[in-house]
Amino acid sequence: MDVRKIEDQKTLDGFVASQPRSQFLQSWAWGVSKEREGFPIHRFGLYEGEQIVGVATVIEVSLPTSKKYWYSPRGPVFSFNLRQDTLQKAFQFFLAAITDHAREIGAMFLRVEPALEQGDLDRFGEIEKQLGIVSSKAIQPADTLILDISPSEDELLGEMHEKTRYNIRLAERKGVSVRIGDVEDLPKFHALNTETTTRDDFRSHEPAYYNHLFKTLPNDFLMLYLAEFEGNVIAANLVIAYGDMTTYLHGASSDRSRNVMAPHLLQWRQIQDAKKRQHGWYDFWGVAPPHSGDNHPWAGITRFKKGFGDNNVRYLGTLDIPLKKWWYTMYTTVRRK
């Protein structure tokens, strides 16, 4: 095996988008968006002969005091065809090689979020020790709900919780309509997002972040879905389509007309459109960990999402490989405060 830099979109997306449950954070388009935000991007391919078997899109993040680290969101991605023993070899070899590159440019640490589920690597504990991997505070959600949408619409509806199915039909009867918006509709999303974060007491990105995404990502990659009732937008979702998976990225809703259940119909229309795109998977992008209880901050949204199906996926999580250990200790101490 050897590691090479990837310089063209066809090579990178040809691999990443062809993997089941394609990871949009590893796509060429997402890397370009981060570049235009000011982050240097490094793209690496893991090769076995002339066949690519792994990809890592890495973001270079600057810190105060001229320090920096490398971060591969939901990456590296590995070929789903690799056998267990080859996957473990590939995982260790690829991470070690990227770590060497990070060390060469003076990075404080390498942070990765492999697109692998817990249990995919039999010898992960051994690899963890050899590479000096440290589990870190999550950046992307380690637990999510990914729905197999290959069955028919009737079958998908039949697998939903009875109350979810009822609320979809209720929204249709009440006259809720769904459309895909454009950049001119972003102020409506921002207003709903502010209302949602205030009501539910959680943090969100600033409007400038979402404006940047719409300026830099293709129209068929990032979409804004809007639910309207009696002439008003009462719910809005940001959705990403890449490879064979549609991802529900962010959502917001109004306190007005909550009894018409617009968010339920919004999700269902997004799933229907994903099927029309021939996607096989729909990612609800983050749920509370299993057995976390009703006190978890995501308990409510998890119940809502699980109404559509219950296929939990637990990734390996956010993993750090410290390269400058004293500085890394200082950084993590400050980050915990």
C-alpha positions in Angstrom: 0.0 0.0 0.0 1.0 3.6 -0.6 -0.4 7.1 0.0 -0.6 9.7 -2.7 -2.0 13.2 -2.8 -5.3 13.5 -4.8 -5.4 16.5 -7.1 -8.6 16.1 -9.1 -12.3 15.9 -8.3 -13.0 12.9 -10.5 -10.6 10.6 -8.5 -11.8 11.7 -5.1 -15.6 11.8 -5.8 -15.3 8.7 -8.0 -14.3 6.8 -4.9 -16.1 8.6 -2.0 -19.5 8.9 -3.8 -19.4 5.2 -4.8 -19.2 3.9 -1.2 -22.4 3.0 0.5 -23.7 5.7 2.9 -21.5 8.3 1.0 -19.9 10.8 3.3 -20.5 14.4 2.1 -17.9 15.9 4.5 -15.3 14.0 2.5 -16.5 15.2 -0.9 -14.6 17.5 -3.2 -17.4 20.2 -3.0 -17.2 20.3 0.8 -13.5 20.7 0.6 -13.8 23.6 -1.9 -16.3 25.3 0.4 -13.9 25.1 3.3 -11.1 26.4 1.1 -13.1 29.4 0.2 -13.7 29.9 3.9 -9.9 30.2 4.3 -8.9 26.7 5.4 -6.1 24.9 3.5 -7.3 21.5 2.3 -5.2 18.4 1.8 -6.5 15.4 0.0 -5.0 11.9 0.3 -5.6 8.6 -1.4 -4.7 5.1 -0.1 -3.7 2.9 -3.0 -3.3 -0.9 -3.3 -1.4 -1.1 -6.6 -3.3 1.3 -8.8 -6.6 0.7 -7.1 -7.8 3.4 -4.6 -9.0 1.8 -1.4 -9.2 4.8 0.9 -9.6 8.6 0.9 -9.1 11.4 3.5 -10.0 15.0 3.0 -8.1 16.9 5.6 -8.8 20.5 6.8 -5.9 22.5 8.2 -7.2 24.5 11.2 -5.2 27.4 12.6 -5.1 28.1 16.4 -3.7 31.0 18.4 0.1 31.3 19.0 0.7 30.1 15.4 -0.4 26.6 16.1 -2.5 24.4 13.9 -4.0 20.9 13.6 -5.3 18.7 10.9 -9.0 17.5 10.9 -10.6 14.9 8.7 -14.4 15.1 9.2 -16.1 11.7 8.9 -12.9 10.4 7.4 -10.9 8.6 6.3 -13.3 6.6 4.1 -12.4 3.1 3.2 -13.6 0.7 0.5 -16.5 -1.4 1.6 -15.0 -4.3 -0.3 -12.0 -4.6 2.0 -11.8 -7.8 4.1 -11.6 -7.4 7.9 -7.8 -8.1 8.0 -7.1 -5.8 5.1 -9.3 -3.1 6.5 -7.3 -3.1 9.8 -4.0 -3.0 7.9 -5.3 -0.2 5.7 -6.7 1.8 8.7 -3.4 1.7 10.6 -1.2 2.3 7.5 -3.3 5.3 6.3 -3.5 7.0 9.7 0.2 6.6 10.2 1.0 8.1 6.8 -1.3 11.1 7.3 0.2 11.6 10.8 3.6 11.8 9.2 2.4 14.4 6.8 0.8 16.4 9.6 4.0 16.2 11.6 6.0 17.5 8.7 4.0 20.7 8.5 4.2 21.2 12.3 0.7 20.3 13.3 -0.1 20.0 17.0 -2.3 16.9 16.4 -4.3 15.0 13.8 -8.0 14.6 14.4 -10.0 12.0 12.4 -13.6 10.7 12.5 -13.3 7.5 10.5 -16.4 6.4 8.5 -16.3 3.1 10.4 -18.8 1.8 12.9 -17.8 0.5 16.3 -17.0 -3.2 15.9 -15.7 -2.8 12.3 -12.1 -3.2 13.5 -11.4 -6.3 15.7 -8.0 -5.0 16.7 -8.9 -1.3 17.2 -7.6 -1.3 20.8 -4.2 -2.6 19.6 -4.1 0.0 16.8 -5.2 2.7 19.3 -2.2 2.0 21.5 0.3 1.8 18.6 -0.7 5.1 17.0 -1.3 6.9 20.3 -4.9 7.6 19.6 -6.9 9.6 22.2 -10.7 9.7 22.2 -11.9 13.3 21.9 -15.0 15.4 22.4 -17.3 14.8 19.4 -17.3 17.2 16.5 -19.7 15.4 14.2 -22.3 13.2 15.9 -20.9 9.7 16.7 -24.5 8.3 17.0 -26.9 8.8 14.2 -30.0 7.2 12.6 -29.6 6.1 9.0 -32.7 4.9 7.3 -32.7 2.4 4.4 -35.0 4.0 1.9 -34.8 1.3 -0.8 -38.2 -0.2 0.2 -41.3 1.3 -1.4 -43.0 4.3 0.1 -45.8 2.2 1.4 -43.3 -0.1 3.1 -41.5 2.9 4.6 -44.7 4.3 6.0 -45.6 0.9 7.4 -42.3 0.8 9.3 -42.9 4.2 10.9 -44.2 4.8 14.4 -48.0 5.0 14.2 -48.0 8.6 15.5 -45.4 9.7 12.9 -47.5 8.3 10.1 -50.6 9.9 11.5 -48.9 13.3 11.8 -47.7 13.1 8.1 -51.3 12.5 7.0 -52.6 15.3 9.3 -50.2 17.8 7.8 -51.3 16.9 4.3 -55.0 17.2 5.3 -54.4 20.6 7.0 -52.9 21.9 3.7 -49.2 22.1 4.6 -47.2 22.4 1.4 -43.5 21.8 0.9 -41.1 23.4 -1.6 -37.4 23.7 -2.3 -36.3 27.3 -1.7 -33.3 29.3 -2.9 -30.9 31.8 -1.6 -33.6 34.5 -1.3 -35.4 32.2 1.2 -32.4 32.1 3.6 -33.6 35.0 5.7 -36.7 32.9 6.5 -34.5 30.0 7.6 -32.4 32.4 9.7 -35.5 33.7 11.5 -36.8 30.2 12.2 -33.4 29.1 13.3 -33.1 31.9 15.8 -36.6 31.1 17.1 -35.7 27.4 17.5 -32.4 27.9 19.3 -34.0 30.4 21.7 -37.0 28.1 22.4 -35.0 24.9 22.7 -31.9 26.4 24.3 -29.1 25.1 22.1 -26.4 26.8 20.0 -26.3 27.0 16.2 -24.2 28.5 13.5 -24.4 32.2 12.7 -26.3 33.2 9.5 -23.0 34.0 7.8 -22.0 30.3 8.0 -25.2 29.2 6.2 -24.9 32.1 3.7 -21.4 30.9 2.9 -22.6 27.3 2.3 -25.2 28.5 -0.2 -22.6 30.6 -2.0 -20.0 27.9 -2.4 -21.9 24.6 -2.7 -23.8 23.4 -5.8 -27.6 23.7 -5.9 -28.0 20.0 -6.3 -25.7 19.3 -3.3 -27.2 21.6 -0.7 -31.0 22.3 -0.6 -33.3 24.3 1.5 -36.7 22.7 2.1 -39.5 24.9 3.3 -42.9 23.9 4.8 -45.6 26.6 4.4 -49.0 26.9 6.0 -51.5 29.7 5.2 -48.9 31.7 3.4 -46.2 31.5 6.1 -43.0 29.4 6.3 -43.3 27.5 9.5 -40.5 25.0 9.2 -37.3 24.7 7.2 -34.6 22.1 6.8 -31.1 22.1 5.2 -30.5 18.9 3.2 -27.4 17.6 1.5 -27.5 15.1 -1.4 -24.3 13.2 -2.2 -23.4 9.8 -3.6 -26.1 7.4 -2.5 -27.2 9.3 0.7 -29.4 12.2 1.6 -28.6 13.9 4.9 -30.9 16.1 7.0 -28.3 18.6 8.2 -30.1 21.3 10.1 -33.8 22.1 10.9 -35.8 24.9 12.4 -39.5 25.4 13.1 -41.9 28.1 14.3 -44.0 28.2 17.4 -46.9 29.2 15.2 -49.2 26.5 13.9 -47.3 23.7 15.6 -50.5 21.6 15.6 -50.3 21.1 11.8 -47.2 18.9 12.2 -45.2 20.5 9.4 -41.8 19.0 10.4 -43.2 15.5 9.9 -44.4 16.2 6.4 -41.1 18.1 5.6 -39.1 15.0 6.5 -41.3 12.7 4.5 -41.1 14.9 1.4 -37.3 14.9 1.8 -37.3 11.1 2.0 -39.5 10.9 -1.1 -37.2 13.2 -3.1 -34.2 11.2 -1.9 -35.8 8.1 -3.4 -36.4 10.0 -6.7 -32.7 10.7 -6.8 -32.1 6.9 -6.5 -30.5 7.3 -3.1 -30.5 4.2 -0.9 -30.0 5.9 2.5 -31.3 8.9 4.5 -29.2 10.1 7.4 -31.0 12.0 10.2 -27.6 13.3 11.3 -27.3 12.8 15.0 -29.3 11.2 17.8 -28.7 10.6 21.5 -26.6 7.6 22.4 -28.5 4.4 23.2 -29.7 4.2 26.8 -28.9 7.9 27.4 -32.3 8.5 29.0 -34.8 11.4 28.8 -32.4 13.9 30.4 -30.1 13.9 27.4 -30.2 17.2 25.5 -31.1 15.4 22.3 -33.8 13.1 23.8 -36.7 15.0 22.2 -35.3 15.3 18.7 -34.2 11.6 19.0 -37.8 10.5 19.6 -38.9 12.6 16.7 -36.3 11.1 14.3 -36.9 7.5 15.6 -40.5 7.8 14.6 -39.4 7.4 11.0 -37.4 4.2 11.7 -34.9 2.8 14.1 -31.6 2.0 12.6 -28.9 3.4 15.0 -25.4 3.7 13.7 -22.5 4.3 16.1 -19.3 5.4 14.5 -15.8 5.2 16.1 -16.1 8.8 17.1 -13.7 11.7 17.1 -10.1 10.5 17.5 -6.9 12.5 18.1 -3.3 11.6 17.5 -1.2 14.2 19.5 2.0 15.2 17.9 3.1 18.0 20.3 1.9 16.5 23.6 2.5 19.5 25.9 0.6 21.9 23.6 -2.1 19.3 23.0 -2.6 18.9 26.8 -2.9 22.7 27.1 -5.4 22.8 24.1 -7.6 20.1 25.5 -7.6 21.6 29.0 -8.8 25.0 27.6 -11.3 23.3 25.3 -13.0 21.5 28.3 -13.6 24.8 30.1 
